[in-house]
Amino acid sequence: MSTVNYSEKIPNNVNLSEDRTLQRALEHWQPGFLNWWQDMGPDGSINYDVYLRTAVSVDPSGWAQFGYVKMPDYRWGIFLNPADKDRKIHFGDHLGEAAWQDVPGEHRANLRRIIVTQGDTEPASVEQQRHLGLTAPSLYDMRNLFQVNVEEGRHLWAMVYLLHRYFGRDGREEAEALLERRSGDSNNPRILGAFNEKTPDWLSFFMFTYFTDRDGKFQLCALAESGFDPLARTTKFMLTEEAHHMFVGESGISRIVQRTCEVMNQLKTDAPDKLRAAGAIDLPTIQRYLNFHFSVTIDLFGADQSSNAAIFYSSGLKGRFEEGKRTDDHLLKGATYRLLDVSGGALVEKEVPMLNALNEVLRDDYIKDSVAGVQRWNKVIEKAGIPFRLKVPHKAFHRQIGTLAGVKVSPEGNVVSEAEWNARKDEWLPSEADRAFVASLMGRVVEPGKFAHWIAPPAMGINRQPVDFEYVRFN
């Protein structure tokens, strides 16, 4: 009889206290996870008391309990959305069959690969962000960073649960490997390129949480359609937390833009050098960071034509965004989709089988969603009476994956020569000087209610607390 109270140690709704094999596997894995957190989690933060939200159940009252927690003591739980015993697979070759409660043998390798790739992004982003607490612009922002970090840790636990519960020895080995790869390591990097990029400053962090966590939303939504029911139920619950990460990004950029506009109006100038001298991040620099993070993120959706995407869909493993709301036959055998190609030095469209273009379908859904938030940033600029507008670059801009990889395209969507690209890339992407300037602004502000000069305070605090609440206590 186990003496461990599993609802305390690992809050869960997967009957962990009854499953001895799973208990042993997770108890063996947990010390490695805590060692990884100590080594690669938020720098120097082990003894801070942080006002964090902890999920203790899936119902509305249980998934958002707030209180002071030391991050290594955070209760990383395992939660699946409630089961629907009548759930059917609603796309692909298994359309209409009962959803799988166990891994079908013929899909085992592909399912494991999907889960490992998703799982690998979670610790990667913690590693990318580990130094940011040292330059937080306020206690409010530091707390939001740490909330994102612990939730990425919980999302890792969610994927590791699936590996341990359903994939035997292979799953245990993959779970160990998730703790061994390191973001940016030349010998053992993270699986996806964007998760090996540095996140050196808070402008990058806010862009990452807006754009790259939004990729997470779309990938999780596609997996929430899966015919493998435990994966669908796990990712549905993860989406409740992903929304906060995107809020951190969207509101963070909005507050930077607001502060920049205030300084522009005070000084009656839009000259970048004068704004920088006043300690504000000029709007063209924000645009260049936006261009970089957007283009790196849309590469995460993979090649525009992919036989793997076709296999994952036809097998019932990974659907489209909001699959259930679509009105086609959910088989897509004869359907087509238009993709971009390059011909005669210009971008052209070509029609391909939709099954092979499902990465592009998801990318296009993502782009529509991203544009909506950028328009909200523009409302801040418009309200300030400033004629500048931020915009999402053309989807062929600065691409490293698929048909468009390496093609030189301007943010407006014009194919340009290598010479023109080299002459103008510092207009379009952050230069070393831009990054050095933004880095020069990064200084830690830890007095409750105070904010760095380059960012406006939020309109309201967390969980109805005041903005000047002591969100982090240093011990």
RODO-660310 format. One record per residue (C-alpha): x, y, z. Coordinates in steps of 0.1 Angstrom, whole numbers, plus 5000, padded with zeros to 4 digits. Layout:
BEGIN
XYZ...
***
This chain:
BEGIN
500050005000501550334990501950595017502450884993499551114989499451144951496951424950499451634970502751524954501451494918497851624916496151414889492951274876494450964861494150734891497850754899497450614934495950294919498550234892501750094907503650064875502950424865503850544900507250374899507950514865507050864874508750854908511950734890511651024865510751304890514251334906515751374871513151644863513951834895517651814887516951954852514852234868517652314892520252324863518152474835515052634852514853014860518253134870518853204907515153174916515152854937514153024970511753294957508153284969506153344937502453414935501553134911498452964897498452584903496052334886494652084911491751954890490152014856486952194869486952574868487452614905490352364906492552464876493352814889494352814926496653104935499153134963502853174971504952884960508752814957509052704921510952374928507952284952505452364925502952074921503251974885500051774880498751534853495251624840493151504812489851664801486851444812486251134790483451104765482750734765480850764731483650964714484250874678487250934654485951214632488451234603490651014582490450654573489050554607486150804605483250694626485150424646485350444684488250664696491250454707491850424745495150234738497850284712497050104680500049894671500350014635500450384646502650334676505850484661504050784646502150864678505350834699507051074675504251324677504251314715508051344718508151644694505451824713507051724747510451854736509252204730508152244767511552224785513152394755511252714761512152714798515852674788515552964763514053194790516053094820518053414823515153654819514253674856517553864861516354154839512654154846511054504841508754454871507654204897504454164878506354064847508753844866505753654881504253614846507553474833507653224861504053124856504853054820507852854830506152624856503252564831505752464804507052224830503552094836503052044799506251834799504751624827501651584805503551434776505751224799502651074814501550954780505050814772505250624805501650514806501250394769504750324754506550094778510350084778510550304746508450564764510650564795513750614773512150894754511051064787514651044799515951194766513551494770515651594801518951544783518551754752519452124756518252434737521052554714523452274723525452184692525851824702522351744716519952024705516152044709514251884680512752194664514752494651512852774668513552614702517252644697517153024692518153244721515553454739518053714752515754004762512154084771511154214737512153874724510253704752507053884746507353814708508053444716505053414739502853584714503953414682505653084692503252994720500453064695502052784673501752574705498052654705497552544669499552224673497652144705494352214688495251974660496351704685493151764706491251624675493351294677491650954675494050854704491750964731494351014760496351254737493251444727492051484764495551584776496151854750492651994755493552064791496952214781495152464760493552624791497152724802498452804768495953094766497853274795501153244777499753424746498153684769501653754784502953814749500154014735499754244765503554274769504054404733500954624738502554784769505854844751504055004722501955214745505155344763506855414730503855614718503855814751507455904746506955994709504156234719506056384748509156454726507056524694509356294673509455964655513255974651514555634663517855784676515956034698513555784711516355544719518255824737515055864758515055494767512155384745512055104719511255274685508455124665510655024635512754814659509554644672508554574636511954404629511554184660508054104649509354004614511953774629509753594654506853554630509053404603510853174626507553054641505752984608508652744599507552534630504552414610506952214587507352174550504452304529504151964513504451674537503751304533503951274572501151524576499051324551499751004571499051164605495651284592494550974573495650764603493450974626496451084647496351464641493451664627493052014614492452324636488752304646488251984625484751944640483552274626484552204590481852094566483851884541484051504541486951484566488751244543490151494518491051224492490151444462490551784477493252034467494952334483496952624468500552674479503252924470506152844447508753044429508853054392510753304369511853504399508353564412506053404437503253194421500452974434500152604426497452354434498452034453496451754470495151884503496351584523499951664514499352034522497952004558500952174573500252474551496452464560497452484597500052754590497452964572494952934601497753044624498553344603494953464604494953434641498353614645497153914623494253974647496554044677498854274656495754474648495054524685498654664689497854894660494855024679497155144707499255334681496155474664494755594697497955784703497455964670500655814654500455724617502855414620501255064617502854724626502254444601502854074597505454014569504553804539504653434546507453374521509753624540512853474558511853114555514152824562511852524556509952384526509652524490510452874502513552784521516353034513514353224487515053594492511653774497510954114511508454164539505954284512506353964493508654064464511453824454514754014456518353944446520953824471522554174468519354354476518654124505522154174520521854554515518454574532518254284557518954524586515854724576513854404579515354194607516954294640520554394635523354344660522954714669519254664675519854374698522654554716520354854721517454644735519954454757521154794771517654864784517354544803517754614840515954444868513154634886511954474918510154744938506454654939504454884915507555014897508154944860511154984837511155304816510555124783507254944792503855074805502254924836499354674829495754794832495154544860496954294882496753914884493753744900492254074910495354174929496554534926499354614900501654704930501154374947504254184958504153914932507553784940509153764974512953724976514353515004
***
